[in-house]
Amino acid sequence: MTEIQDADTPATEAGQAGQAQSSVSTVHRLRSVLAIRPFRRLWLVTYLCSVGDWLSLLALTGLVSEMMKSYQWQSFALSLVVLTQLLPGILFAPIGGVLADKFDRRKVMVICDVLRGSLFISIALIGSPIWLFVANFLVGCCAMLWIPAKESAVPNLLRRPDQVESANQLGLVMTYGISTISGFGLYSLIAGIPAYLNLQGGNLEFNIATIAVVINGLLYFTSAILVATRLPELSGRVSSAPKKEEEGDKPGFGAMFREGLKFAAATPLVRGLVIGMIGAFAAAGVVIATAKLYAQSLLGGASTFGLLFVAVFFGLAVGMATAPRLAQRLAYNRLFGVTIVFAGISLVLVALAPHLWIALLTVALVGACAGVAFLTGLTIVGSQVEDAMRGRTVALIQSLLKIVLFGASAGAPLLVALLQKRQVSVFGHPMEVDATRPVMLGGAAIAIVLGLVAYRQMDDRREEPVLSSLFAAIRGRRHAKGMLIAVEGDTQEDTSVQARRLAAALRAEGLDVLLAADPEHDERRLRTMLSSAELAGVRAQALVAAAVRADVVERQVRPALDSGSIVVMERYVDSPLAHFTATSTLEHQELEGLVDWATGRLRPDLTILLDRPGADAKGIGPEHHWRVQRLLSEMAAADPDRYVVVEAEGDADEVADRVRSSVLPLLAGRKRAVPQAAV
C-alpha cells in the first residue's frame, strides 16, 4: 500500500501537501505502468524503432550529400529525405489503420519491421541515390502501417483505462526525448570512430553514413524479433460485441475503410478531435515554415533560430508533464479544445512579439499548449475510442498530420513571398513589418476557430461555463475555500464509525467541520420510495446512488465548502465505484462518467482509505471483499498524492488513532485560518 507521508512531515494543509508530492505521484503512476511487463517490452521496441527513425534522418542525409556531388543537390539533401518520408503518410496511413483493425497487430508490426530493416540494408548495398529515395519512401509506407498497429494495441496491454495517459507520456518521452538523444548520439559515435582509430583513406564520410544505415537496419530486425517472440499480448483484442466471425464474414478492406470514415464523421468526439488536430497541425506547420525568417525579424541569426526551437521543445515537455494535473480538474473533452484555442492565442502573441525574450516566452507557451493538446488527444483515442475502431482513428490522425503539415509548410513560404516586408506608420513613426508576422496571425486564427469548433463538438457539459471550470483548473483542484475529506473502505461499518470519529477529532482541534449525510441511508430511503422491493437492475441501483450523491453534494457539501468548512463524508465516490465494478458487468469508465456527471467532477482533496486485510462485515464474502479492496488499492496507487491509506485491522479506537495521526499533520495550517470553530 502507498501512504502519503510521515506524520512529522511539515505541511500546512492537504492541498499543499498534494502539490508538494506531485512529482512523487507522477513517478508512481509511471512506475505502475512500467511494471506491466508487456508494455515495458513494447516501450523498448519503441525505443529501438525511434532511434532508427532519428538515425536514418542523419544517415540518409549524409549518404545523399556524398552521392550527389552537386552543391545545389546537396543543399536539398535534408528536405528530400524528409519529403520522401512525409509523402507516405498522405497515401498509406488510412491503409495502416484498416490493417491494424482487420489483422493481427503483432504480425503487421513484425512484417513492417522486417521490411524496414531489409530496405535500409539494401540502400547500403545498392548505393544508388535514386534507390535511396525510393527505399526511404517505402520505409515511410511501412511506418504508416506500423504506427496505427502499435498505438491501437497499447490500451489493451494496460490494467486500467486511467493508465492510458501515463502510457502516452512514456511513449512521447521515449520518441521525442530519449530516442532523439540516443539517435543523434549514436550517429556522432559512429562518425567519431575513424578519428578514434586514426583511420585514413577512402571516403570516410560515405563509409560512416553507410555504417549508420546498416546499423539502422539491424535495429529494425531486432525490433521484429522482440515483437515476434516476446510480445504475444499484442495480438489480443478487446471486444464489446459479438465477433463478426460468429455473425458472418468479416467486412472487406474497402468496407472497413468506409466504415472508419463514417465513424469519424458521425461520432462527435472523434469529429471534434479531428477538427482540433487540423487546427493544431496547421498552426504548427506555419511556425515551422516561417521560423527561420521570423528569427531574422528579431534581428537574430542561427543562434536565435536555435533558441526558438529550444523554447518550443521545452514548452512541449512542460505541457506533457502538466497535462495529467489539468485533466484531474478539467475533463479531457474540454481540455483538448481549450488548449488548442490557447495555443492560437499564444501564437498571436508570438506574431506581435517585438523582442527576443518576449518571443521565447510566447513560443514556449505555444509549445506547452501543444504538448497538453497532443497528449490529451492521444489519451482520448486510447481510452474513449473502442478497440475495433482505434486503429483507423489513429491512422486518420496520422494522415491528417502529414497532409496538413505538408500543406502548411509549403503554403506559408508562398504567402511570405507574396506579402514581403511592409513599411507601416505607427503614430508617425515608420515601422517595418516582416511578412512572417501576418502569416503567423493567419495560422493563429485557424487554430482558434477550429479549436472552438472542436470544443463545441466534444463538450458534453455545455451547461457548465468553461471559463469558470478553466480558472478553477488553473487555481487548483477545489472550486471553494473549504476542504473535502472522504472516508472510503469496503464495509459501511468501518467508514461510518471512522468518519464520525474523524469529524469529532477535527472539531476538537478547533476546525469548522461538517459531517455530511450518510449516502447509504439515503439510498435505502429513496429505493423504498421508488418501490416496495429492492431495485433489481444494476443500472437502476447505480442511478439511485448517483442521484443521492448529487443531492448531498448540492444541499450540503458545496455550501459548506463555499463557507470555508471542512467536509467529512463517508463512501463518497470510490467505495460505490469499487462495489458496482466488482459485482456487475458495467465498465468502470462508464460508472465514473455517471459519478462525474452527478457530482460535477467534485473530487475530494484528501481520501482516507481504510485497508482491512480480512472481511468480517455482514453480507461481505471473502472473494467480493478482495475484489473491492484490490480496486480501491489501485485507485490509491494511481493517485497517491490524494490518498492516505490507513491500516483498518484492530478495534475502532486503534483505527481512529491511526486516522487522526495521519490526517492532523496535513491540516496544521487550517487552525490559523479558522481560529474559532463552529461546532
C-alpha angles and dihedrals in degrees: 000000000000120000125194106233143314120286093246095055109121111244138148104207140343094263092055091044089053091051091049089055098045091110091049090050092050093048091048093050092049092047091051089056094045088051087071103093099209092050091047090054092047088050088057090049089051089052093053094047094044092050086051092051094051093041091051091055091060097034096051092044089053092048093049091050091052096042094049110055094184112107091217092055092044090056089058095045097104094041092051093049091049092045094053089051092046098051096064090062089063094050108029109028093088089050090052091054093054091048090050091054097039105042139038104290094211092056091048091053094047093050092047093049092049090049093048092049092048093048093052092049089050091054090058093045099045098040096197121137091214092053089046091062093041092049092045089053090051090048088055089051090054090049090054089055094043099049099058091046092051098042095046091050096053098080090053091060094056128088098223137020091239089066093067092086093052090047090052090049091053091046094052093045089052096045100043102023121028095025094047092054091043094048095049091041092050091052090050089050092050091047091051097051095087091051091048091052094039090237117173136181135050126049098311096182091052091049092047092052091047092052090049091051092051092049088049090056091050090053091058092046089053090050091052091052093049094048092046097046108025106032110057087144090076088075092062123107136199111223123192095177138036113293115261090230087067094049099041144298121334115261116260127254094263093046092052091049092052090044090055092052092048090049092053092047096045099042112079092204094055093037091055091045092054093046092049092048090053090055093046095047092046091055091045092051091051092051093048094047095048100036096099096051091039089058089053091051087059087057090250135121137203092325092056090048089053093047091053091055091047089053092050094051092043089054091048091054092048092048094050090047094050098040094089091053092051091045089059089061104032125039116253091238090058098035093059097058094037094055092049090053090049090049089056092048090049090051088055088057089049090053092050097042110125098188137043097244092052090048092051093050094048093044089052088051090053089051092049092052090047091050092052092046094047095049092043091051093051090047092052091052093047098045106029106032114082118248094245092060100031098093094053091046092052090047092050091053091047091050093049090048091058096041097046094042090049093048095045093045091051098039100045095062090049091053091047090052092050096046097040121173118322134201114224131177119232114187089335095310119114116236130185115225116200116225091236091070098065091040090055089048088054091051089048091052091052091050093048095048096045091042090056091047090049091049093052091048096049103034111109094178105058093151090064112076110242096213094060090047091047095049090047089051091052093047095047145274098305127070093196141054095248133072132244118214118186124199110208134181142132096262128057091215091063098043095045095051095043094045091055093046093047091051090050092048092051092049089051087057091058099261129140103242134178119196102209122221119281104259093201091059092049091048092055091047092050092048090052090052092049097046142352089236131056115272107259101198119084092216091052091051091048090051091051091050091048092048092052093050092047089054094047092047094050098041102038117004104051096043090050092049091048090054091052099254128143110244119205114195130173125220092003104159115323100059095051090045092052094046095048092045092049096047103038144045092243116122116249090229091054091052091047090055091053092049092047090053093047096048098035088242090295104161127186119261087217131017122199108207113198107212112202116178095204132034118232100156120118113266095012113117121204094246094049090045094054092046092052093043091051092052092049091048091052090052090052093046092051093055109022095162089068099044138074111193112206126190106243098190113117135038123325094259093055092048091047090053090052092049093048094047090050097047106036096065088056092054099046094116095054094071089069091045092053107032095173120044125219102218 
